[in-house]
Amino acid sequence: MEQKKRVLIVEDEKNIVDIIRFNLDREGYAVLEAYDGEAGLALARAEKPDLILLDVMLPKMIGFDVCRALRNEGDNVPIIILTAREEEEDKVLGLELGADDYITKPFSMRELIARVRANIRRTAMAVPAAPAEDDMSAGGGLVINTESLQVYKHGAPIDLTQREYELLTFLASHPDKVFSRVNLMEQVWNYGYVGDDARTVDVTVRRLREKIEDDPANPAYILTRRGVGYYYSAH
């Protein structure tokens, strides 16, 4: 029997934890809980969950610091930030720190489950139109190994989050084809365009460029077609 995917909820409001746990249980996920940032970080390190739902305003250690700590340690577990505020800065800061997604309270359980499903690590990530070999040579010293889900630059492994990896492999497997932000939300994030979610794409592209480009300000791999979207340049 396939092992249940495990979701860690880090949230200090017990009633919110209870309702999320009930719904995730019903969807077949195993649930771990923490009620402050320090406990959440300790559980994340010890239990290695498949996904973390992480509140921003937490006792002892705020969600942003938990996210930063995990990413600095090279833990690329998918993280969805839960924020009670509509502030743009909160969302962007969470994404800049390496979160994969955010959801604003109050949220519907249907939307939360959809986001969990879309963000949770899939056992096999299909790479459309990828070559038969394990390695997709992306040119210029960049190699994507679709078997190990690892990306190498000049022979050295690069630490990418799952979402960054998926975005890179998707664009690289459609060289020179321009995708709008809405296209990418549908194809890579697995859900349709909602509100200002397109900002998520911009921040993820920026983070990815910082990791794979020699000069992120003048990218050679992921280029922008102004007013249209992003594409992968086949050198």
Residue pairs with C-beta under 8 A, 6 or more apart in sequence:
4 28
4 29
4 30
5 28
5 29
5 30
5 50
5 51
5 120
5 121
6 29
6 30
6 31
6 32
6 47
6 49
6 50
6 51
7 24
7 29
7 30
7 31
7 32
7 49
7 50
7 51
7 52
7 53
7 116
7 120
8 31
8 32
8 33
8 34
8 40
8 43
8 44
8 47
8 49
8 51
8 52
8 53
9 17
9 20
9 21
9 24
9 31
9 32
9 33
9 34
9 53
10 34
10 35
10 36
10 37
10 39
10 40
10 43
10 44
10 52
10 53
10 54
10 55
10 58
10 63
10 66
11 17
11 20
11 33
11 35
11 53
11 55
11 58
11 82
12 35
12 36
12 55
12 57
12 58
12 59
13 55
14 35
16 105
17 33
17 35
19 109
20 31
20 53
20 109
20 112
21 31
21 33
23 109
23 112
23 113
24 31
24 113
24 116
25 31
27 113
27 116
27 117
29 116
32 43
32 47
32 49
34 40
34 42
34 43
35 59
36 58
36 59
36 60
36 61
37 58
37 59
37 60
37 61
37 62
37 63
37 65
37 66
38 60
38 61
39 60
40 52
40 54
40 58
40 61
40 66
41 61
41 66
41 69
41 70
43 49
44 52
44 66
44 70
44 75
44 77
45 70
45 73
45 75
48 75
48 77
49 77
50 77
50 78
50 120
50 121
51 77
51 78
51 79
51 80
51 116
51 119
51 120
51 121
52 70
52 77
52 78
52 79
52 80
53 80
53 82
53 112
53 116
54 63
54 66
54 67
54 79
54 80
54 81
54 82
54 99
55 63
55 81
55 82
55 83
56 62
56 63
56 64
56 81
56 82
56 83
56 84
56 85
56 90
56 94
57 63
57 84
58 66
63 81
63 82
63 94
64 93
64 94
64 97
67 79
67 81
67 94
67 97
67 98
67 99
68 97
68 98
70 77
70 79
70 98
71 97
71 98
71 161
74 159
76 159
76 160
76 161
76 162
77 121
78 100
78 101
78 119
78 120
78 121
78 161
78 162
78 163
79 98
79 99
79 100
79 101
80 99
80 100
80 101
80 102
80 103
80 115
80 116
80 119
81 90
81 91
81 94
81 99
81 101
81 102
81 103
82 102
82 103
82 105
82 107
83 90
83 91
83 94
83 102
83 103
83 104
83 105
84 104
84 105
85 104
86 104
88 196
88 199
90 102
91 102
91 104
91 199
91 200
92 199
92 203
94 102
95 102
95 199
95 200
95 203
95 204
95 207
96 203
96 207
98 161
98 207
100 119
100 161
100 162
100 163
101 115
101 118
101 119
101 163
101 189
101 200
102 200
103 111
103 112
103 115
114 191
115 191
117 190
118 189
118 190
118 191
119 162
119 163
121 162
125 146
125 149
125 165
125 166
125 169
127 136
127 146
127 169
127 170
127 173
128 170
128 173
128 174
129 173
129 174
130 136
130 146
130 169
130 173
134 145
134 146
134 147
134 148
135 143
135 144
135 145
135 146
136 143
136 144
136 145
136 146
136 169
136 172
136 173
137 143
138 144
138 168
138 172
138 221
138 232
139 234
139 235
140 220
140 221
140 235
141 153
141 154
141 155
142 151
142 152
142 153
142 212
142 221
143 151
143 152
143 153
144 150
144 151
144 152
144 168
144 169
144 172
145 151
145 152
146 169
149 165
150 157
151 157
151 158
151 160
151 165
151 168
151 212
152 158
153 212
158 211
158 212
159 211
160 168
160 208
160 211
161 207
163 188
163 189
163 204
164 204
164 207
164 208
164 211
166 188
167 184
167 188
167 201
167 204
167 205
167 208
168 208
168 212
168 222
170 184
170 187
170 188
171 179
171 222
171 230
171 231
171 232
172 221
172 232
174 231
174 232
175 231
175 232
175 233
175 234
176 231
176 232
176 233
176 234
177 231
177 232
178 225
178 228
178 229
178 230
178 231
179 187
179 229
179 230
179 231
180 228
180 229
181 193
181 198
181 201
181 202
181 229
181 230
182 192
182 193
182 198
183 229
184 201
184 229
184 230
185 191
185 192
185 193
185 194
185 197
185 198
185 200
185 201
186 192
186 193
189 197
189 200
189 201
201 230
205 222
205 230
206 216
208 222
209 216
209 219
209 221
209 222
210 216
212 221
212 222
213 219
213 220
213 221
213 222
214 220
220 233
220 235
221 232
221 233
222 230
222 231
222 232
222 233
223 230
223 231
223 232
223 233
224 230
225 231
